Amino acid sequence: MQVEVFVPFRRRGLAEPAAGFPAPETPREQVAGLARGLTGTLALARALAESGRRIDLSGLDSQVGLLCARALDLDPAEGRAVRVALIGLRAELDALAASLSRPPPPAAD
């Protein structure tokens, strides 16, 4: 059995589930997992940006689009259940945007 996995910084692909790592069974778990994965990716991007590293956000829009599409497919009760994960994702996105709007730190000599 193959399942779709979220892999930051790589194009969409299929992989075998690892032993002991169950695939999400419900659409709600899939949305929550995707939101957590994107939150982690944005946190890493923010840390890199704040340290003066250049970051490449290409592909982020497609992952967010996938998350939005899957979230819209949820029943209203299931959507409310993933609200906290989506709010956390939004907060991390806002923090990254704020970080990117500041000038980069001075280069160390």
MOPAC internal coordinates of N, CA, C and O (Angstrom, degrees):
PM7 1SCF
backbone

  N    0.0000 0     0.00 0     0.00 0    0    0    0
  C    1.4387 1     0.00 0     0.00 0    1    0    0
  C    1.5261 1   109.02 1     0.00 0    2    1    0
  O    1.2310 1   120.15 1   -46.29 1    3    2    1
  N    1.3079 1   117.31 1   133.71 1    3    2    1
  C    1.4514 1   121.84 1   177.46 1    5    3    2
  C    1.5130 1   109.26 1  -110.44 1    6    5    3
  O    1.2310 1   120.85 1   -37.87 1    7    6    5
  N    1.3265 1   115.98 1   142.13 1    7    6    5
  C    1.4555 1   121.36 1   177.37 1    9    7    6
  C    1.5160 1   108.72 1  -127.73 1   10    9    7
  O    1.2310 1   120.86 1   -28.80 1   11   10    9
  N    1.3044 1   115.95 1   151.20 1   11   10    9
  C    1.4441 1   121.37 1   177.23 1   13   11   10
  C    1.5271 1   108.08 1   -77.75 1   14   13   11
  O    1.2310 1   120.18 1   -44.07 1   15   14   13
  N    1.3130 1   117.27 1   135.93 1   15   14   13
  C    1.4550 1   121.02 1  -179.32 1   17   15   14
  C    1.5169 1   110.01 1  -123.74 1   18   17   15
  O    1.2310 1   121.04 1   -27.58 1   19   18   17
  N    1.3139 1   115.62 1   152.42 1   19   18   17
  C    1.4556 1   121.88 1   176.55 1   21   19   18
  C    1.5209 1   107.43 1   -92.33 1   22   21   19
  O    1.2310 1   120.35 1   -61.39 1   23   22   21
  N    1.3084 1   116.94 1   118.61 1   23   22   21
  C    1.4570 1   122.09 1   178.74 1   25   23   22
  C    1.5185 1   107.22 1  -126.93 1   26   25   23
  O    1.2310 1   119.96 1   -70.40 1   27   26   25
  N    1.3511 1   117.68 1   109.60 1   27   26   25
  C    1.4552 1   119.40 1  -179.65 1   29   27   26
  C    1.5245 1   111.18 1   -60.36 1   30   29   27
  O    1.2310 1   120.62 1   -34.57 1   31   30   29
  N    1.3040 1   116.42 1   145.43 1   31   30   29
  C    1.4534 1   124.29 1   175.54 1   33   31   30
  C    1.5218 1   113.43 1    64.67 1   34   33   31
  O    1.2310 1   119.54 1  -157.10 1   35   34   33
  N    1.3228 1   118.48 1    22.90 1   35   34   33
  C    1.4546 1   121.17 1   175.73 1   37   35   34
  C    1.5163 1   108.22 1  -142.05 1   38   37   35
  O    1.2310 1   120.89 1   -30.77 1   39   38   37
  N    1.2850 1   115.91 1   149.23 1   39   38   37
  C    1.4643 1   120.11 1   178.32 1   41   39   38
  C    1.5188 1   109.81 1   -63.12 1   42   41   39
  O    1.2310 1   120.83 1   -21.86 1   43   42   41
  N    1.2927 1   116.02 1   158.14 1   43   42   41
  C    1.4537 1   123.34 1   179.97 1   45   43   42
  C    1.5257 1   110.36 1   -56.29 1   46   45   43
  O    1.2310 1   120.71 1   -43.04 1   47   46   45
  N    1.3136 1   116.25 1   136.96 1   47   46   45
  C    1.4540 1   119.25 1  -179.11 1   49   47   46
  C    1.5146 1   111.90 1  -153.96 1   50   49   47
  O    1.2310 1   120.95 1    -4.73 1   51   50   49
  N    1.3136 1   115.79 1   175.27 1   51   50   49
  C    1.4528 1   121.79 1   179.00 1   53   51   50
  C    1.5176 1   108.83 1  -113.69 1   54   53   51
  O    1.2310 1   120.82 1   -33.28 1   55   54   53
  N    1.3051 1   116.05 1   146.72 1   55   54   53
  C    1.4552 1   120.33 1   179.29 1   57   55   54
  C    1.5146 1   108.96 1  -149.29 1   58   57   55
  O    1.2310 1   121.17 1   -20.99 1   59   58   57
  N    1.2995 1   115.38 1   159.01 1   59   58   57
  C    1.4471 1   120.66 1   174.87 1   61   59   58
  C    1.5207 1   108.38 1   -77.73 1   62   61   59
  O    1.2310 1   119.31 1   -41.63 1   63   62   61
  N    1.3191 1   118.92 1   138.37 1   63   62   61
  C    1.4660 1   119.11 1   177.07 1   65   63   62
  C    1.5259 1   110.14 1   -66.19 1   66   65   63
  O    1.2310 1   120.65 1   -41.61 1   67   66   65
  N    1.3180 1   116.37 1   138.39 1   67   66   65
  C    1.4629 1   120.99 1   178.97 1   69   67   66
  C    1.5263 1   109.39 1   -71.95 1   70   69   67
  O    1.2310 1   121.04 1   -27.99 1   71   70   69
  N    1.3114 1   115.61 1   152.01 1   71   70   69
  C    1.4619 1   120.34 1   178.16 1   73   71   70
  C    1.5249 1   108.82 1   -61.91 1   74   73   71
  O    1.2310 1   120.16 1   -46.80 1   75   74   73
  N    1.2979 1   117.29 1   133.20 1   75   74   73
  C    1.4570 1   121.87 1  -179.99 1   77   75   74
  C    1.5108 1   114.02 1    81.64 1   78   77   75
  O    1.2310 1   119.90 1  -178.98 1   79   78   77
  N    1.3127 1   117.80 1     1.02 1   79   78   77
  C    1.4593 1   121.60 1   179.53 1   81   79   78
  C    1.5191 1   107.92 1  -117.84 1   82   81   79
  O    1.2310 1   120.16 1   -88.89 1   83   82   81
  N    1.3330 1   117.30 1    91.11 1   83   82   81
  C    1.4717 1   119.46 1  -175.07 1   85   83   82
  C    1.5224 1   112.04 1   -70.09 1   86   85   83
  O    1.2310 1   121.42 1   -37.90 1   87   86   85
  N    1.2976 1   114.89 1   142.10 1   87   86   85
  C    1.4601 1   120.83 1   175.26 1   89   87   86
  C    1.5258 1   108.71 1   -73.99 1   90   89   87
  O    1.2310 1   119.95 1   -37.00 1   91   90   89
  N    1.3424 1   117.70 1   143.00 1   91   90   89
  C    1.4623 1   119.03 1   177.28 1   93   91   90
  C    1.5278 1   110.27 1   -57.46 1   94   93   91
  O    1.2310 1   121.32 1   -44.41 1   95   94   93
  N    1.3228 1   115.09 1   135.59 1   95   94   93
  C    1.4573 1   118.85 1  -175.24 1   97   95   94
  C    1.5150 1   113.41 1   -94.99 1   98   97   95
  O    1.2310 1   120.04 1   152.67 1   99   98   97
  N    1.2992 1   117.52 1   -27.33 1   99   98   97
  C    1.4605 1   119.41 1  -176.51 1  101   99   98
  C    1.5292 1   109.99 1  -113.73 1  102  101   99
  O    1.2310 1   120.32 1   -24.13 1  103  102  101
  N    1.3189 1   117.00 1   155.87 1  103  102  101
  C    1.4703 1   119.46 1   176.04 1  105  103  102
  C    1.5324 1   112.06 1   -57.92 1  106  105  103
  O    1.2310 1   120.22 1   144.45 1  107  106  105
  N    1.3272 1   117.19 1   -35.55 1  107  106  105
  C    1.4735 1   120.50 1   178.64 1  109  107  106
  C    1.5222 1   110.86 1   -62.39 1  110  109  107
  O    1.2310 1   120.30 1   136.62 1  111  110  109
  N    1.3272 1   117.02 1   -43.38 1  111  110  109
  C    1.4668 1   120.64 1   178.11 1  113  111  110
  C    1.5222 1   111.01 1   -65.65 1  114  113  111
  O    1.2310 1   120.40 1   144.79 1  115  114  113
  N    1.3189 1   116.85 1   -35.21 1  115  114  113
  C    1.4605 1   120.06 1   177.51 1  117  115  114
  C    1.5209 1   111.06 1   -64.70 1  118  117  115
  O    1.2310 1   120.46 1   135.35 1  119  118  117
  N    1.3266 1   116.72 1   -44.65 1  119  118  117
  C    1.4669 1   120.90 1   179.65 1  121  119  118
  C    1.5227 1   109.90 1   -64.66 1  122  121  119
  O    1.2310 1   120.37 1   135.09 1  123  122  121
  N    1.3206 1   116.89 1   -44.91 1  123  122  121
  C    1.4693 1   120.53 1  -179.85 1  125  123  122
  C    1.5271 1   110.60 1   -62.68 1  126  125  123
  O    1.2310 1   120.24 1   138.86 1  127  126  125
  N    1.3117 1   117.14 1   -41.14 1  127  126  125
  C    1.4610 1   120.60 1   178.91 1  129  127  126
  C    1.5146 1   112.20 1   -66.04 1  130  129  127
  O    1.2310 1   120.48 1   139.06 1  131  130  129
  N    1.3104 1   116.68 1   -40.94 1  131  130  129
  C    1.4615 1   120.81 1   177.99 1  133  131  130
  C    1.5241 1   109.99 1   -64.98 1  134  133  131
  O    1.2310 1   120.27 1   139.14 1  135  134  133
  N    1.3276 1   117.08 1   -40.86 1  135  134  133
  C    1.4725 1   120.58 1   178.21 1  137  135  134
  C    1.5257 1   110.80 1   -63.79 1  138  137  135
  O    1.2310 1   120.12 1   137.46 1  139  138  137
  N    1.3316 1   117.37 1   -42.54 1  139  138  137
  C    1.4686 1   120.14 1   178.20 1  141  139  138
  C    1.5287 1   111.18 1   -64.21 1  142  141  139
  O    1.2310 1   120.36 1   139.37 1  143  142  141
  N    1.3124 1   116.92 1   -40.63 1  143  142  141
  C    1.4599 1   120.64 1   178.60 1  145  143  142
  C    1.5143 1   112.15 1   -63.50 1  146  145  143
  O    1.2310 1   120.51 1   136.26 1  147  146  145
  N    1.3110 1   116.63 1   -43.74 1  147  146  145
  C    1.4643 1   120.43 1   178.75 1  149  147  146
  C    1.5267 1   110.96 1   -67.30 1  150  149  147
  O    1.2310 1   120.03 1   143.59 1  151  150  149
  N    1.3223 1   117.54 1   -36.41 1  151  150  149
  C    1.4615 1   121.13 1   177.40 1  153  151  150
  C    1.5263 1   109.97 1   -61.42 1  154  153  151
  O    1.2310 1   120.54 1   136.37 1  155  154  153
  N    1.3147 1   116.56 1   -43.63 1  155  154  153
  C    1.4584 1   120.50 1   177.31 1  157  155  154
  C    1.5177 1   112.46 1   -64.18 1  158  157  155
  O    1.2310 1   120.40 1   139.33 1  159  158  157
  N    1.3074 1   116.84 1   -40.67 1  159  158  157
  C    1.4654 1   121.29 1   178.31 1  161  159  158
  C    1.5241 1   110.54 1   -63.17 1  162  161  159
  O    1.2310 1   120.31 1   136.93 1  163  162  161
  N    1.3275 1   117.00 1   -43.07 1  163  162  161
  C    1.4626 1   120.46 1   179.39 1  165  163  162
  C    1.5248 1   111.43 1   -67.57 1  166  165  163
  O    1.2310 1   120.05 1   143.61 1  167  166  165
  N    1.3323 1   117.51 1   -36.39 1  167  166  165
  C    1.4645 1   120.49 1   177.70 1  169  167  166
  C    1.5315 1   110.31 1   -63.70 1  170  169  167
  O    1.2310 1   120.57 1   138.12 1  171  170  169
  N    1.3195 1   116.52 1   -41.88 1  171  170  169
  C    1.4624 1   120.68 1   177.30 1  173  171  170
  C    1.5312 1   110.49 1   -64.66 1  174  173  171
  O    1.2310 1   120.33 1   136.05 1  175  174  173
  N    1.3181 1   116.98 1   -43.95 1  175  174  173
  C    1.4691 1   121.02 1   178.78 1  177  175  174
  C    1.5229 1   110.28 1   -61.44 1  178  177  175
  O    1.2310 1   120.07 1   139.66 1  179  178  177
  N    1.3229 1   117.47 1   -40.34 1  179  178  177
  C    1.4733 1   120.76 1   179.32 1  181  179  178
  C    1.5170 1   110.49 1   -65.33 1  182  181  179
  O    1.2310 1   120.07 1   136.43 1  183  182  181
  N    1.3276 1   117.47 1   -43.57 1  183  182  181
  C    1.4662 1   120.55 1   178.98 1  185  183  182
  C    1.5260 1   110.91 1   -60.92 1  186  185  183
  O    1.2310 1   120.48 1   138.42 1  187  186  185
  N    1.3188 1   116.70 1   -41.58 1  187  186  185
  C    1.4622 1   120.15 1   177.85 1  189  187  186
  C    1.5233 1   111.08 1   -65.33 1  190  189  187
  O    1.2310 1   120.44 1   136.11 1  191  190  189
  N    1.3247 1   116.77 1   -43.89 1  191  190  189
  C    1.4617 1   120.62 1  -179.45 1  193  191  190
  C    1.5244 1   111.21 1   -63.96 1  194  193  191
  O    1.2310 1   120.37 1   139.43 1  195  194  193
  N    1.3246 1   116.89 1   -40.57 1  195  194  193
  C    1.4610 1   120.46 1  -179.03 1  197  195  194
  C    1.5248 1   112.09 1   -69.30 1  198  197  195
  O    1.2310 1   120.23 1   157.81 1  199  198  197
  N    1.3260 1   117.17 1   -22.19 1  199  198  197
  C    1.4647 1   119.87 1   177.71 1  201  199  198
  C    1.5271 1   111.50 1   -90.47 1  202  201  199
  O    1.2310 1   120.53 1  -175.55 1  203  202  201
  N    1.3237 1   116.58 1     4.45 1  203  202  201
  C    1.4575 1   120.76 1   176.88 1  205  203  202
  C    1.5211 1   114.73 1    91.97 1  206  205  203
  O    1.2310 1   120.03 1  -175.72 1  207  206  205
  N    1.3142 1   117.55 1     4.28 1  207  206  205
  C    1.4664 1   120.64 1   179.46 1  209  207  206
  C    1.5206 1   109.49 1   -80.92 1  210  209  207
  O    1.2310 1   121.28 1   -30.84 1  211  210  209
  N    1.3051 1   115.15 1   149.16 1  211  210  209
  C    1.4714 1   120.65 1   174.45 1  213  211  210
  C    1.5272 1   107.81 1   -80.24 1  214  213  211
  O    1.2310 1   120.73 1   -37.50 1  215  214  213
  N    1.3085 1   116.22 1   142.50 1  215  214  213
  C    1.4606 1   120.33 1   178.66 1  217  215  214
  C    1.5181 1   109.84 1  -125.19 1  218  217  215
  O    1.2310 1   121.34 1   -28.06 1  219  218  217
  N    1.3094 1   115.05 1   151.94 1  219  218  217
  C    1.4585 1   122.10 1   178.80 1  221  219  218
  C    1.5231 1   107.41 1  -114.01 1  222  221  219
  O    1.2310 1   120.78 1   -65.00 1  223  222  221
  N    1.3068 1   116.11 1   115.00 1  223  222  221
  C    1.4599 1   121.03 1  -178.56 1  225  223  222
  C    1.5240 1   112.84 1   -99.65 1  226  225  223
  O    1.2310 1   120.32 1  -166.71 1  227  226  225
  N    1.3252 1   117.00 1    13.29 1  227  226  225
  C    1.4596 1   118.87 1   179.18 1  229  227  226
  C    1.5293 1   108.76 1   -64.07 1  230  229  227
  O    1.2310 1   120.91 1   -41.03 1  231  230  229
  N    1.2753 1   115.86 1   138.97 1  231  230  229
  C    1.4623 1   121.45 1  -178.59 1  233  231  230
  C    1.5105 1   113.32 1    93.26 1  234  233  231
  O    1.2310 1   120.40 1   163.46 1  235  234  233
  N    1.3249 1   116.84 1   -16.54 1  235  234  233
  C    1.4613 1   119.62 1   179.77 1  237  235  234
  C    1.5234 1   110.98 1   -63.83 1  238  237  235
  O    1.2310 1   120.49 1   140.04 1  239  238  237
  N    1.3281 1   116.67 1   -39.96 1  239  238  237
  C    1.4579 1   120.30 1  -178.81 1  241  239  238
  C    1.5271 1   111.80 1   -61.98 1  242  241  239
  O    1.2310 1   120.10 1   143.12 1  243  242  241
  N    1.3209 1   117.42 1   -36.88 1  243  242  241
  C    1.4679 1   118.91 1   179.73 1  245  243  242
  C    1.5298 1   111.15 1   -70.19 1  246  245  243
  O    1.2310 1   120.32 1   144.18 1  247  246  245
  N    1.3347 1   116.99 1   -35.82 1  247  246  245
  C    1.4600 1   119.89 1   178.19 1  249  247  246
  C    1.5282 1   110.96 1   -68.93 1  250  249  247
  O    1.2310 1   120.33 1   140.15 1  251  250  249
  N    1.3305 1   116.97 1   -39.85 1  251  250  249
  C    1.4660 1   120.63 1   177.29 1  253  251  250
  C    1.5248 1   109.48 1   -67.05 1  254  253  251
  O    1.2310 1   120.40 1   141.28 1  255  254  253
  N    1.3148 1   116.85 1   -38.72 1  255  254  253
  C    1.4692 1   120.47 1   176.79 1  257  255  254
  C    1.5166 1   111.77 1   -61.54 1  258  257  255
  O    1.2310 1   120.68 1   138.35 1  259  258  257
  N    1.3322 1   116.31 1   -41.65 1  259  258  257
  C    1.4591 1   120.97 1   176.80 1  261  259  258
  C    1.5262 1   110.61 1   -62.57 1  262  261  259
  O    1.2310 1   120.47 1   135.92 1  263  262  261
  N    1.3212 1   116.70 1   -44.08 1  263  262  261
  C    1.4624 1   120.82 1   178.20 1  265  263  262
  C    1.5245 1   110.51 1   -60.77 1  266  265  263
  O    1.2310 1   120.10 1   134.60 1  267  266  265
  N    1.3273 1   117.42 1   -45.40 1  267  266  265
  C    1.4711 1   120.80 1   179.94 1  269  267  266
  C    1.5219 1   111.05 1   -62.35 1  270  269  267
  O    1.2310 1   120.31 1   136.51 1  271  270  269
  N    1.3222 1   117.00 1   -43.49 1  271  270  269
  C    1.4651 1   120.27 1  -179.32 1  273  271  270
  C    1.5324 1   110.91 1   -62.76 1  274  273  271
  O    1.2310 1   120.86 1   135.72 1  275  274  273
  N    1.3180 1   115.95 1   -44.28 1  275  274  273
  C    1.4699 1   118.80 1   179.73 1  277  275  274
  C    1.5239 1   111.51 1   -68.62 1  278  277  275
  O    1.2310 1   120.27 1   143.99 1  279  278  277
  N    1.3258 1   117.09 1   -36.01 1  279  278  277
  C    1.4612 1   119.91 1   178.84 1  281  279  278
  C    1.5289 1   110.84 1   -66.64 1  282  281  279
  O    1.2310 1   120.46 1   142.37 1  283  282  281
  N    1.3250 1   116.73 1   -37.63 1  283  282  281
  C    1.4626 1   119.78 1   178.89 1  285  283  282
  C    1.5272 1   112.44 1   -67.32 1  286  285  283
  O    1.2310 1   120.58 1   155.97 1  287  286  285
  N    1.3306 1   116.49 1   -24.03 1  287  286  285
  C    1.4591 1   120.42 1   178.85 1  289  287  286
  C    1.5327 1   112.99 1   -78.03 1  290  289  287
  O    1.2310 1   120.48 1   167.96 1  291  290  289
  N    1.3279 1   116.69 1   -12.04 1  291  290  289
  C    1.4699 1   119.47 1  -178.38 1  293  291  290
  C    1.5235 1   111.13 1   -74.29 1  294  293  291
  O    1.2310 1   121.31 1   -27.79 1  295  294  293
  N    1.3178 1   115.11 1   152.21 1  295  294  293
  C    1.4621 1   120.08 1   170.11 1  297  295  294
  C    1.5308 1   107.84 1   -66.73 1  298  297  295
  O    1.2310 1   119.81 1   -25.38 1  299  298  297
  N    1.3365 1   117.97 1   154.62 1  299  298  297
  C    1.4724 1   119.57 1  -178.53 1  301  299  298
  C    1.5371 1   113.73 1   -54.22 1  302  301  299
  O    1.2310 1   119.82 1   139.91 1  303  302  301
  N    1.3126 1   117.95 1   -40.09 1  303  302  301
  C    1.4676 1   119.68 1  -179.94 1  305  303  302
  C    1.5342 1   110.77 1   -65.98 1  306  305  303
  O    1.2310 1   120.29 1   139.80 1  307  306  305
  N    1.3179 1   117.06 1   -40.20 1  307  306  305
  C    1.4597 1   120.08 1   177.97 1  309  307  306
  C    1.5264 1   110.65 1   -67.92 1  310  309  307
  O    1.2310 1   120.33 1   143.04 1  311  310  309
  N    1.3099 1   116.97 1   -36.96 1  311  310  309
  C    1.4622 1   121.14 1   177.59 1  313  311  310
  C    1.5169 1   111.40 1   -62.06 1  314  313  311
  O    1.2310 1   120.49 1   139.53 1  315  314  313
  N    1.3194 1   116.66 1   -40.47 1  315  314  313
  C    1.4649 1   120.21 1   176.96 1  317  315  314
  C    1.5200 1   111.00 1   -64.72 1  318  317  315
  O    1.2310 1   120.25 1   148.52 1  319  318  317
  N    1.3166 1   117.12 1   -31.48 1  319  318  317
  C    1.4655 1   120.99 1  -179.06 1  321  319  318
  C    1.5277 1   112.06 1   -68.73 1  322  321  319
  O    1.2310 1   119.31 1   153.31 1  323  322  321
  N    1.3136 1   118.93 1   -26.69 1  323  322  321
  C    1.4708 1   121.41 1   179.65 1  325  323  322
  C    1.5293 1   112.03 1   -99.90 1  326  325  323
  O    1.2310 1   120.77 1  -173.01 1  327  326  325
  N    1.3060 1   116.13 1     6.99 1  327  326  325
  C    1.4640 1   120.47 1  -177.34 1  329  327  326
  C    1.5311 1   112.47 1   -58.24 1  330  329  327
  O    1.2310 1   119.81 1   138.40 1  331  330  329
  N    1.3161 1   117.96 1   -41.60 1  331  330  329
  C    1.4671 1   121.27 1  -178.60 1  333  331  330
  C    1.5296 1   110.63 1   -61.93 1  334  333  331
  O    1.2310 1   120.17 1   137.01 1  335  334  333
  N    1.3286 1   117.28 1   -42.99 1  335  334  333
  C    1.4677 1   120.72 1   178.70 1  337  335  334
  C    1.5292 1   110.68 1   -63.77 1  338  337  335
  O    1.2310 1   120.33 1   141.50 1  339  338  337
  N    1.3265 1   116.98 1   -38.50 1  339  338  337
  C    1.4654 1   120.33 1  -179.83 1  341  339  338
  C    1.5262 1   111.41 1   -71.41 1  342  341  339
  O    1.2310 1   120.25 1   144.80 1  343  342  341
  N    1.3286 1   117.13 1   -35.20 1  343  342  341
  C    1.4724 1   120.43 1   176.68 1  345  343  342
  C    1.5253 1   109.77 1   -66.52 1  346  345  343
  O    1.2310 1   120.08 1   140.19 1  347  346  345
  N    1.3291 1   117.45 1   -39.81 1  347  346  345
  C    1.4592 1   121.12 1   176.75 1  349  347  346
  C    1.5181 1   112.00 1   -62.99 1  350  349  347
  O    1.2310 1   121.13 1   140.47 1  351  350  349
  N    1.3292 1   115.45 1   -39.53 1  351  350  349
  C    1.4687 1   120.43 1   177.04 1  353  351  350
  C    1.5249 1   110.18 1   -62.97 1  354  353  351
  O    1.2310 1   120.58 1   135.65 1  355  354  353
  N    1.3119 1   116.49 1   -44.35 1  355  354  353
  C    1.4732 1   120.32 1   179.20 1  357  355  354
  C    1.5277 1   111.32 1   -62.43 1  358  357  355
  O    1.2310 1   120.27 1   139.48 1  359  358  357
  N    1.3302 1   117.09 1   -40.52 1  359  358  357
  C    1.4646 1   120.72 1   178.98 1  361  359  358
  C    1.5290 1   110.68 1   -63.38 1  362  361  359
  O    1.2310 1   120.29 1   138.64 1  363  362  361
  N    1.3261 1   117.05 1   -41.36 1  363  362  361
  C    1.4663 1   120.52 1   179.07 1  365  363  362
  C    1.5252 1   110.67 1   -67.76 1  366  365  363
  O    1.2310 1   120.31 1   142.18 1  367  366  365
  N    1.3205 1   117.01 1   -37.82 1  367  366  365
  C    1.4644 1   120.95 1   176.74 1  369  367  366
  C    1.5268 1   110.85 1   -64.05 1  370  369  367
  O    1.2310 1   120.14 1   137.84 1  371  370  369
  N    1.3342 1   117.33 1   -42.16 1  371  370  369
  C    1.4624 1   121.19 1   177.71 1  373  371  370
  C    1.5349 1   110.78 1   -63.85 1  374  373  371
  O    1.2310 1   120.40 1   140.40 1  375  374  373
  N    1.3398 1   116.84 1   -39.60 1  375  374  373
  C    1.4655 1   120.57 1   178.96 1  377  375  374
  C    1.5301 1   110.66 1   -65.32 1  378  377  375
  O    1.2310 1   120.39 1   139.68 1  379  378  377
  N    1.3292 1   116.86 1   -40.32 1  379  378  377
  C    1.4664 1   120.28 1   177.20 1  381  379  378
  C    1.5262 1   110.34 1   -64.55 1  382  381  379
  O    1.2310 1   120.20 1   136.07 1  383  382  381
  N    1.3189 1   117.23 1   -43.93 1  383  382  381
  C    1.4649 1   120.68 1   179.23 1  385  383  382
  C    1.5261 1   110.81 1   -61.08 1  386  385  383
  O    1.2310 1   120.11 1   138.85 1  387  386  385
  N    1.3209 1   117.40 1   -41.15 1  387  386  385
  C    1.4642 1   120.94 1   178.24 1  389  387  386
  C    1.5235 1   110.43 1   -64.90 1  390  389  387
  O    1.2310 1   120.42 1   139.25 1  391  390  389
  N    1.3133 1   116.80 1   -40.75 1  391  390  389
  C    1.4555 1   121.32 1   179.24 1  393  391  390
  C    1.5255 1   111.08 1   -63.99 1  394  393  391
  O    1.2310 1   120.43 1   138.77 1  395  394  393
  N    1.3225 1   116.79 1   -41.23 1  395  394  393
  C    1.4633 1   120.66 1  -179.24 1  397  395  394
  C    1.5212 1   112.39 1   -71.39 1  398  397  395
  O    1.2310 1   119.88 1   157.50 1  399  398  397
  N    1.3315 1   117.83 1   -22.50 1  399  398  397
  C    1.4619 1   120.07 1  -179.02 1  401  399  398
  C    1.5290 1   112.21 1   -81.27 1  402  401  399
  O    1.2310 1   120.21 1   164.52 1  403  402  401
  N    1.3394 1   117.21 1   -15.48 1  403  402  401
  C    1.4666 1   120.82 1   177.90 1  405  403  402
  C    1.5250 1   109.08 1   -83.34 1  406  405  403
  O    1.2310 1   120.67 1   -28.06 1  407  406  405
  N    1.3525 1   116.33 1   151.94 1  407  406  405
  C    1.4685 1   118.36 1   176.89 1  409  407  406
  C    1.5426 1   109.70 1   -66.21 1  410  409  407
  O    1.2310 1   120.21 1   -29.05 1  411  410  409
  N    1.3127 1   117.21 1   150.95 1  411  410  409
  C    1.4669 1   119.24 1  -179.87 1  413  411  410
  C    1.5152 1   111.24 1   -65.97 1  414  413  411
  O    1.2310 1   120.21 1   -25.83 1  415  414  413
  N    1.3353 1   117.20 1   154.17 1  415  414  413
  C    1.4646 1   119.28 1   178.22 1  417  415  414
  C    1.5277 1   110.45 1   -65.93 1  418  417  415
  O    1.2310 1   120.04 1   -26.24 1  419  418  417
  N    1.3253 1   117.54 1   153.76 1  419  418  417
  C    1.4751 1   119.47 1  -179.85 1  421  419  418
  C    1.5298 1   109.68 1   -63.79 1  422  421  419
  O    1.2310 1   121.41 1   -34.04 1  423  422  421
  N    1.3156 1   114.91 1   145.96 1  423  422  421
  C    1.4609 1   120.54 1  -179.61 1  425  423  422
  C    1.5169 1   109.67 1   -71.90 1  426  425  423
  O    1.2310 1   120.91 1   -42.07 1  427  426  425
  N    1.3350 1   115.86 1   137.93 1  427  426  425
  C    1.4570 1   120.69 1   177.77 1  429  427  426
  C    1.5305 1   109.27 1   -80.10 1  430  429  427
  O    1.2310 1   120.73 1   -44.28 1  431  430  429
  N    1.3152 1   116.21 1   135.72 1  431  430  429
  C    1.4726 1   119.98 1  -179.67 1  433  431  430
  C    1.4902 1   111.77 1   -90.74 1  434  433  431
  O    1.2310 1   120.10 1   180.00 1  435  434  433

